[in-house]
Amino acid sequence: MIVINPNDLQEILYNISKSIILPNFGNLKKKQISYKGGKDIVTEIDISVENQLSHILPKLVKNSNFIGEETYSKNPSILNNYLSEEYCWTVDPIDGTSNFAKSDEKFAVMIALTKNKKIIQSFIYKPLSADLMYADNTGTFLNNKKITLNKKIKIENATGSVSTKYWSDWDNTEKEKLLSIKIKFKNVNSYGSIGCEYFDITKGIRDFTLLSRLYPWDHIPGVFIVRQAGGHDCHFDKKEYKFYKNSKNLIVSNSMDLNHDILNLIEEV
C-alpha cells in the first residue's frame, strides 16, 4: 500500500499557499468571485489551487485519479472514480471559501487519498499557520505529533454545529427535530468551514457536528482524521460514513458515547 510522506505534502501545500493563497487573502477583487448553482461561492483562488493540485498529486501516485470540488461542478460523473481499483485523490482547494473571501481566518485545504472504497490518508492544512493535521492507519497527527481523543462530555456541556445551510435536503420532520435539540447543547455555532471544525474537534476545542449534505471533499478528510484520533461517526441509522455512497444526515463527534447520546436525543423528540 502506498503511503505519502506528510512532510512532502506539507511542503507542497506551503508552496501553493505562498504563491497563490496568501497573496490573495484580504486582497480579493469582486471580479475574482462568482457563484455556482446560484448559492455556493467560488473564487479564482479555489480554481487555481485545485488546478495546481490536480497536476501535482497524481504524480505522487502512479495512475491515480483525481476528484476536486470545482472539477465536479463541471463533471459530476468523476465520482465514479471511487468505484475504480486505482488510488484516488479527493480535494477541497479552499474549504470555507466565503470566509476566505471575507478575510476570515477559518479556511483550510483538505485532501484525501483513497483506494478500493477505503480511506488511506487524509490531510487538513491551514495556510495562515502552516499547520498540517493528517491521519493514516497508525493514527492522527498534528505537525507530526500524535493526537488521541479521550474526551468524555455530556450533551449539556457540548459545543458544536448543526448544519442549516442545506436544510432543503431534509424533510420537515427532520428539520423540526434538529431545531428542537439545538437548545440541549451548551453552544451551537458554525465556523463556515467544516474542515476547521473537524480540526478543532480533533484538538478537543469542539465536540460535535451534525451534517446534512455530504459531498466527499467536505468530509472524507475530516471524518477520517476524527475517526483515527478516537472519535466516532455515524448516520442517523447508526451506520458508519461510507464516502463512496450517496448519503446524508451524519453525526461526527469526539466519542461514540456522545454520538449515541445525540442519536437518542433525536429519537426522543
C-alpha positions in Angstrom: 0.0 0.0 0.0 1.3 3.4 -0.9 1.7 6.0 1.9 2.6 9.6 1.2 5.1 11.3 3.4 3.1 14.0 5.1 6.2 16.3 5.2 6.3 16.2 1.4 2.6 17.1 1.2 3.1 19.9 3.7 5.8 21.3 1.6 3.6 21.2 -1.5 0.8 22.9 0.3 3.1 25.5 1.8 4.4 26.4 -1.6 0.9 26.7 -3.1 -0.2 28.8 -0.2 2.8 31.1 -0.5 2.3 31.6 -4.2 -1.5 31.6 -4.6 -3.5 31.6 -1.4 -1.8 34.0 0.9 -1.1 36.8 -1.6 -4.9 36.9 -2.3 -6.1 36.7 1.3 -7.6 40.1 2.1 -6.9 41.2 -1.4 -9.7 39.6 -3.5 -11.4 41.7 -6.1 -15.1 41.3 -7.0 -14.2 40.0 -10.4 -12.4 37.1 -8.8 -15.6 35.9 -7.1 -18.5 34.0 -8.7 -21.3 31.6 -7.7 -22.1 28.1 -8.7 -25.7 26.9 -8.6 -26.7 30.4 -7.5 -25.7 29.5 -3.9 -22.1 28.4 -3.4 -19.4 30.9 -3.7 -16.2 30.1 -5.7 -13.2 32.2 -6.3 -10.4 32.2 -8.8 -8.2 31.0 -6.0 -10.2 27.9 -5.5 -9.9 27.1 -9.1 -6.1 27.9 -9.3 -5.3 25.8 -6.2 -7.3 22.8 -7.5 -5.6 23.1 -10.8 -2.2 23.0 -9.2 -3.1 20.0 -7.1 -4.7 18.2 -10.0 -1.3 18.2 -11.7 0.9 17.6 -8.6 -0.9 14.9 -6.7 -1.4 12.3 -9.4 2.4 12.4 -10.0 2.9 11.2 -6.4 0.9 8.0 -7.0 1.1 6.4 -10.5 -2.2 6.1 -12.3 -4.1 7.7 -9.5 -7.4 9.5 -10.2 -8.4 13.0 -9.1 -11.7 14.4 -7.8 -11.9 18.1 -6.9 -14.8 20.2 -5.8 -14.5 22.6 -8.7 -13.9 19.8 -11.2 -17.1 18.0 -10.0 -19.2 21.1 -10.6 -18.4 20.7 -14.3 -18.3 16.9 -14.5 -20.3 15.1 -11.7 -19.5 11.7 -13.3 -16.0 11.8 -11.8 -17.4 10.4 -8.6 -17.4 7.0 -10.4 -13.6 7.1 -9.8 -14.3 5.9 -6.3 -15.5 2.6 -7.7 -12.2 2.1 -9.6 -9.5 -0.1 -8.2 -7.0 2.8 -8.7 -5.9 5.2 -6.0 -8.0 8.4 -6.0 -7.2 11.9 -4.6 -10.1 14.0 -3.3 -9.5 17.7 -2.9 -11.3 20.7 -1.5 -9.0 23.5 -2.6 -10.4 26.1 -0.2 -12.8 24.8 2.4 -14.5 27.9 3.8 -14.4 29.9 0.6 -16.9 32.5 2.0 -14.6 33.1 5.0 -11.6 33.4 2.7 -13.4 35.9 0.6 -14.3 38.0 3.7 -10.7 37.7 5.1 -11.8 35.4 7.9 -9.1 33.1 9.1 -11.2 30.0 9.3 -10.4 28.2 6.0 -8.3 25.2 5.0 -7.2 23.0 2.2 -8.4 19.4 2.5 -7.1 16.3 0.8 -7.7 12.6 1.0 -6.2 9.5 -0.7 -8.5 6.5 -1.1 -8.4 3.1 -2.8 -10.9 0.3 -3.2 -13.5 2.1 -1.1 -11.0 2.6 1.8 -9.5 5.8 3.1 -5.7 5.5 3.1 -4.7 9.0 4.3 -6.2 12.4 4.8 -4.9 15.9 5.4 -6.2 19.3 6.5 -3.8 22.2 6.0 -4.2 25.7 7.4 -2.4 28.2 5.1 -2.2 31.0 7.6 -0.5 29.0 10.3 1.1 26.3 8.1 -0.3 23.7 10.4 -1.0 20.2 9.0 -3.3 17.7 10.6 -3.3 14.3 9.0 -4.3 10.7 9.5 -3.3 7.3 8.3 -3.6 3.7 9.6 -1.4 4.5 12.6 -3.5 7.4 14.0 -3.9 11.1 13.7 -1.2 13.7 13.9 -0.8 17.5 14.1 2.5 18.6 12.8 3.9 15.1 13.3 2.7 14.8 16.9 0.1 12.1 17.6 -3.3 13.2 18.8 -5.7 10.9 20.7 -9.2 11.9 21.7 -10.2 10.7 25.1 -12.7 13.4 25.9 -15.9 12.4 27.7 -18.6 15.1 27.7 -22.4 15.3 28.3 -24.7 16.9 25.8 -25.4 19.9 28.0 -21.7 20.7 28.1 -21.0 20.1 24.4 -20.1 22.7 21.7 -20.6 22.1 18.1 -22.6 22.8 15.0 -25.9 21.8 13.4 -25.8 22.3 9.6 -28.6 24.5 8.4 -27.3 25.7 5.0 -28.7 22.7 3.2 -31.9 22.0 5.2 -33.7 21.8 1.9 -32.2 18.3 1.8 -34.2 17.4 4.9 -37.9 16.8 5.3 -40.0 19.0 7.7 -40.0 16.3 10.4 -36.2 16.2 10.4 -35.9 20.0 10.4 -38.2 20.2 13.5 -36.2 17.6 15.3 -32.9 19.4 14.7 -34.3 22.8 15.7 -35.7 21.4 18.9 -32.5 19.7 20.1 -30.2 22.7 19.5 -31.1 24.2 22.8 -29.9 21.0 24.6 -26.3 21.7 23.9 -24.1 24.3 25.6 -23.3 26.1 22.4 -24.2 25.6 18.8 -22.5 27.6 16.1 -20.9 27.2 12.7 -17.4 28.1 11.6 -18.3 28.3 8.0 -15.5 25.8 7.4 -16.2 22.2 8.2 -12.5 21.4 7.8 -11.7 23.8 10.6 -14.4 22.3 12.7 -13.0 18.8 12.2 -9.6 20.2 13.1 -10.9 21.6 16.4 -13.0 18.6 17.2 -9.8 16.6 17.0 -7.9 19.1 19.1 -10.6 18.9 21.8 -11.8 22.5 21.3 -15.1 21.5 19.9 -17.2 18.3 20.4 -19.5 17.5 17.5 -21.1 18.4 14.2 -24.5 17.3 12.7 -24.5 17.4 8.9 -27.0 17.2 6.1 -25.4 17.3 2.7 -22.3 15.1 2.4 -20.0 15.9 -0.6 -16.9 13.7 -0.3 -14.3 16.6 -0.5 -16.0 18.2 2.5 -16.0 15.1 4.7 -13.6 12.3 3.8 -10.5 14.2 5.2 -12.1 15.3 8.4 -14.2 12.2 9.2 -11.1 10.0 8.8 -9.0 12.4 11.0 -11.5 12.4 13.8 -12.1 8.6 13.4 -8.4 7.8 13.6 -7.9 10.0 16.7 -10.6 8.0 18.5 -13.7 9.9 17.7 -16.8 8.5 16.1 -19.1 9.0 13.1 -22.5 7.6 12.2 -25.6 8.3 10.2 -29.0 8.6 11.9 -29.4 4.9 11.2 -26.2 4.3 13.2 -24.2 3.1 10.2 -20.7 4.4 9.6 -20.0 7.0 6.9 -19.1 5.5 3.5 -17.7 8.2 1.3 -18.5 6.3 -2.0 -22.2 6.2 -1.2 -24.7 9.0 -1.8 -25.9 9.7 1.8 -26.9 12.4 4.2 -27.6 13.0 7.9 -24.2 12.4 9.6 -23.1 12.9 13.2 -19.3 13.3 13.9 -18.1 13.7 17.4 -15.2 13.2 19.8 -16.7 9.8 21.1 -19.1 7.0 20.4 -20.8 7.8 23.7 -21.6 11.4 22.6 -22.8 10.2 19.2 -25.2 7.7 20.8 -26.4 10.4 23.2 -27.2 12.7 20.3 -28.9 9.9 18.4 -31.0 9.2 21.5 -31.9 12.8 21.8 -33.1 12.9 18.1 -35.1 9.7 18.6 -36.8 11.1 21.7 -38.2 14.3 20.1 
